[in-house]
Amino acid sequence: VYWVFYVTCRKKLYWEIFELKAELNSDKKEKKKEAVKKVIASMTVGKDVR
């Protein structure tokens, strides 16, 4: 049970980072601004966003 939870959490985190990278590379200024806010919020709570 623990292994399934771990794999699920890792996939979710990977997907969130993938979406953030896509938003940061967007041409729209507003999308980039929101992505930067999300990155800062994630770093504030201690998520690894490398």
N, C-alpha and C positions, 0 to 999 in steps of 0.2 A: 504494500500500500504506500509506504514512504517513497519508494522509487518512482511510482506513477506520479505522485504529487510533485516530486523534484523535477521530473522530465517536463511535466505540464507547465510548471512555473518558469523553467528555463526557456521553453518555446515561447511563452507569452512575453517574457522579457526581451528575447531576441526579436520578436515581431514588433514590439514597441520601439526598440532602437532602430529597426529598419524603417519604420514609418517616420520617426524623427529625422533620420538622414534624408529621406525623400522630401520632407517638408523644408528642411534647411537648404536643399538644393533647388527649391522651387523658384520660379521667376517672379512670383507674386510677393510683394513686400509684406503684406499682411500675414501670409502664411509663414514666412520666415520669422516674423516678430512673435507669432504664437508659438512656433517651435522653440525659439530661444527661451521663452517663458517656461515652457515645459521642461527643457533641459535644466534650467536654473532650479525649478521646483524639485526635480528629481535629485539633483545634487544636494539640495538643502536637506532632504529627508534621508540621504545617504545611499541612494541607488548608484550602481556603477554604470555610467553612461559612456564608456569608452567605445 
